[in-house]
Amino acid sequence: MTTNTELKETIGTSGEIVNDTRLNASEIGVLWNTCMESSMYSCMFKHFLSNVQDKDIRLLLESAVDVTNKMVSWIIEAFNKEGLSIPIGYTTEDINTNAPRLYSDPFYLYFLNHKTKAGIATQGSALTTSVRPDVREFYTRCCSSIIELYQKTVDLLLSKGLYIRPPYITTPKTTDFVKKKNFLAGYLVHEKRPLLAVEISSLFHGIMMISLGKDVLIGFRQVAESKKVRHYMDKGIDLANRFLNMYIPILSQEDIPVPMSWDTPVTDSTVSPFSDKLMMAKSLYMSAVVIANCGTAISTILRHDLLPGYTRTMVDTADHAEDGVKIMIENGWLEEPPRVIDREDLINSKH
């Protein structure tokens, strides 16, 4: 297993490229989001490190902590140079490294694999919306580090026999063109064509993502201090079950294998390793990933009967996320992102 030496010097400091141009709104927005998200994952990875037993998984978690900490440090330095307020994010106050493990070692590896997948998308998007050379260089290095870490999670999952592969399919031997309009249909049994490979991929990876998210929420529900937070996690688990019961039969009806975990990931601990604030934030990040993935799926699938399920998932997840935001606001946990100043407030403050 390789060490994390290669990742340690990848991101660097914000002083490497001199810039006289101010950060624009897009750059401030993505950097703020990156700082908040990275500080949250750094806390989670630190708790995982406090009890992980597998040496190979430990090495990857050490790399993950190193990368997320360097990302936060770079952004804080850049914001300080701009005279911008520094996000509070998530700190040692949001973790209890002395708490017993809440999840298994294989879960840590699955979690890190999923996190790096999502990170490649978010950091890549941040790169394409940035203009200033130092910010583009920062996100280029972030993408490089996260891609390298993702590759290592896949290699380790494969070497340990834990990787859950998408299904193999038998495809036609010749190239052809679509001749019938019912290629798009699917509501009636006799009209349904077999699933396309891209549709199988969307369903398979969606099931994997929702299953992992459900495991996260089961752990959070088990240890949350607040009754409201526990109830919120309960609702999230119910939603995940509903989504899984909607997607799994679509694959099963065509005799396509459904992804199954090899592990029981949640322990019997009732001592919370994380603050309720952090657990709520993580659940909101998961909701955002579900909505984004459903949007991507809708843009690629062609069978009409699959569309309502993805649309329903997006709407229900967005409604659930809104309830979560309200809980965050009620408890004073929701840090306000950078915004345009309210000039009406400025005027009123003078009188």
N, C-alpha and C positions, 0 to 999 in steps of 0.2 A: 504494500500500500504506500503510495507516495505521500510525502509530508506537505504541509501548507506553506513551505518556504516560498514557492513561486508566487503565492497570492499576497504575501506580506508587503511587498514593495510596489504593488500594481497601481494602487489608486493615487498615491502621492499627496502633495499639498497644493493648496489653491494659489500659492505664490509662484508656481512654475511658469505660468504664462501671464505677462503683464497686460492689464486691460484698463483703458481709460473710459470705456463705455459702461454705463450703468446696467444693472440687470433689468431686463424687461419683465412684463407681467407673467408671460409664459414661464420664464426661467425661475422667477420667484415662486410661482405656484408649484412647479414640479420639484424644485429643491426643498420647499417646505414639506411637501408630501413625502418625499424620500427621507427626509430627516425624521419625521414622525414615525413612519413605517419601520425604518431601520432601527430606531431606538427601541421600538416595541419588540422586534424580532431578536435584537441583541439580548434583551431581558429574558426572553423565552429560551434562547439557546444557552444562556448562562445557567439557567435552572437545569436544563437537560444535561449540561456538562457536570453538574454537581452530583449526578447519580448514574450516569451512563456507565455500563460495564464493558461493552464491546470496544476494544482498542481502535479498530478501524473506524467505527462510527464516531468515536471520540475525536479522532484526527479531523474528520470532516466538520464536526461541530466547532472545533477550535478555529478552523478556517472560516467558518460562517461568522463567528463572533468577531474575528479579526477584520473581515471585510465590512461588516455592518458598522463596527466602531470607527473604521477609517472613513466610511461614507459620512457618518454623523460629524466627525471632526472636520472634514473638508468643508461641509456646508456651514458649520458654525463659524469657521474662519472666514469664509466668503461673506456671510451675513454681517459679521463684525466689520469687515472692510467697507461694506456698503452702509453701515450704520442702521441696519435693519434689526428688529427685535428677534431674539433667539427663541425658537420653540422650546417649550419645557419638555414635551415628549414624555418618554417613560424612563424612569430611573431605578436605582436600587430600592427605592421605596415601594416599587410595584412588584418586587419579587421577594420570595422567601426561599433562599437557597438551602435552608435547613429543613424544608418540608420534604416528606417522603416523596418518592417518585410517583407521579400520577399516570405516566404512560410507559410503555415498554421500549426497549432498545430498537426493535424493528419499526415501531411507530415513529421514533425520532428520525430514522432514515427515510421512511415514506414522507414524513412531514417536510424534511429538508428537500427532498426531491420535488415535491409539489411547490414549495416556496421558491425554489430556483426556477422552475418552469414559469411561474407567474412573474418572477423578477425579470426574466429575460424580456417578457412582453412589456412590463411597465418601464424598465430602464431604457429599452429600445424606443418606446414612445416618447420618453422624456428627451432622449437624444434628438429625435426628429423635430421636436418643438423648441429646441434651444438654438441660439444664434452665436452667442459670445464664444470665442475660441476656447477659453478655459473651461467653460461649462460643457461644451461639446467634448472636450478632451476628458473631462471628469466622467461623463456618462459613457464614453467609449471604453474607458478603463473599468467602469462598473460592469458594463455588459461583458467584457472579457473575463473579469473575475467570476461573475455569476455563471457564465457559460461553462467555464472550467470546473466550477464547483458542481454544476448540474451533471456534467460528464462523469465526474467522480462518483456522484450518487448512483447513476445508472450502472456504472461498472461494479460498484460494491453490491448493489441489489442483485445484479446478475451473478456475481461470484458467490454470493450467499444463498442463491436459489430463491430469492424473495421477489424478484422482478415479475410483475403480473403483465404478461405480454398481451397486446391486442390479438384478436383471433385471426387465424389464417383462413383464407377463403379460396375457393376454386373459381377462376375467372374464365370467360370465353377465350377461345384460342385465336379468334380473328377480330380485327377492328371493324366496327360497324357504326352507322349513324342512326339516331332516333327517328323512327318513322311514324309513330303513333302519338297523338296528343295525350293519351292516358298515361304516358310516361310520368306526368306530373300528378296523376290521381293517386288515391289511396284510401278514400273513405269507405268504399265498397270492397268487400273481400275479393270479388272476381276481378276488380280493377287494379289491385295492388301488384306492382312489379317488385322484384327482389330489391333489397336495400343496396344502395351504392356503397362502395368502399369508404367514401368520405362520410356518408351518413352513419355507417357502422362506427367509424372513428369518433364522430361527435358523440354518439350514444355511449360508447365504451368509456371514453375519457370523462364524459359527464358523470357517469355512474361512479367512476373512481374518485373524482373530485368531491362529489356529494357524500360518498361513503366516508372519506377521510374527514370531511367537515363534520359529519355526524359524530364521529369518534371524538373529535375535539370538543364538541358541545356536550357530549355525555360526561366527559371529564370535568368540564367547567360547571355543569349543573351539580355535580357531586360535591364540589368544594366551595361554591359561591356563598358569600356571607349574606347578601341581601336576598330577601324573598322575591322581590321584583326581578332581580337578575336571574334567579333560579327559574322563575316562571318564563322569562324571556328565552332562556336556553331550552326549556321544555318545548316551547312553541317552535323553536328552530329545529329541534329533533323531529317533531311531528311533521314539519314541512319537508324535511329531508326524507322521511319515510314515505310521504305522499309522492315526492318526486321519483324516488327509487321504484315505487310500485307502478309508476306510470312508464318509466323508461325500460326497466328490466324485461317486462313481457314482450316488448317490441323485438328485442333480440331473441328471446326464447321462442317466440312463434316462428322464427325462421331458422331454428336449430343452431343459433350462433351462441357460443359460450359466453357466459356472463362473468365479469370480473369478480373474484372472491378473494378476500384477505386470507393470509396464512396465519394470522396472529390475533389473539385477543388483546387489544392494545391498552385498555384502561384498567388500572389497578383498583384496589378497594380503599385507597386512601381518601380520607375526608378532610385532610389538612390542605388548605389552599396554598399553592406555590406562587400564585399571582394575585394581584389586586383585582377587585371587581371591575375597576376602571379599565385595566389592561384587557381583561377577558371580554368586556363589552366591545372594546375597540377591535379586538381580533375578530369577533363575530361580525362586526360591520365590514371589515376588510374582506372576510370570506363572502359576504353577501355581494360585495362589489365584484369579486372575481366570478361568482356564479352568473351575475347579470351580464358581464362582459363576455363570458364564454357562450352564453345563450345567444347573444347578439351575433357572435362569430358563426355559431351553428346555423342560425336562421339565414345568414348570408350565403351558406354553402349547400344546404339541403334543398332538394327539388320535389320531394314527395309531399303533397298537400296535407296528408293526415298527420305528419310530424310537426307541422308548424304550430298548431294550437298548444301543444304540450310545452314547447319552448317559450311561447308567448305567456302562457299561464305561469310558468316558472319565474319569468322575469317580473311579472306584475306582483305575484305573491311575495317574492323575495324583496322587491322594492318596498312593499307595504310593511313587511316585517322589519326591514332596515329602518324605516321611518319611526317605527315604535322604539327601536333601539336608540336612535338619535334623541328621542324625547327623554328616555331614561338617562342618557348621558347629560343632557341639559339640566334635568331636574337635580342631578347630583353634583353639578359643577365640574363635570369631567371632560366636557367637550371644549377643546382649545380652538379658538377662532382662527381660521386661516387668514393669511394676508388679504386685504381688500382695499378698494378705493376709499379714501376718507369721505365721511359724510359731511358735505359742505353745509347742509342745513343745521347739523349739530354745531358746527363751528360758528355759524352766524348766531344761533340761539345762545351759545355759551358766552357771547359778548354782552348779552342783555340780561 
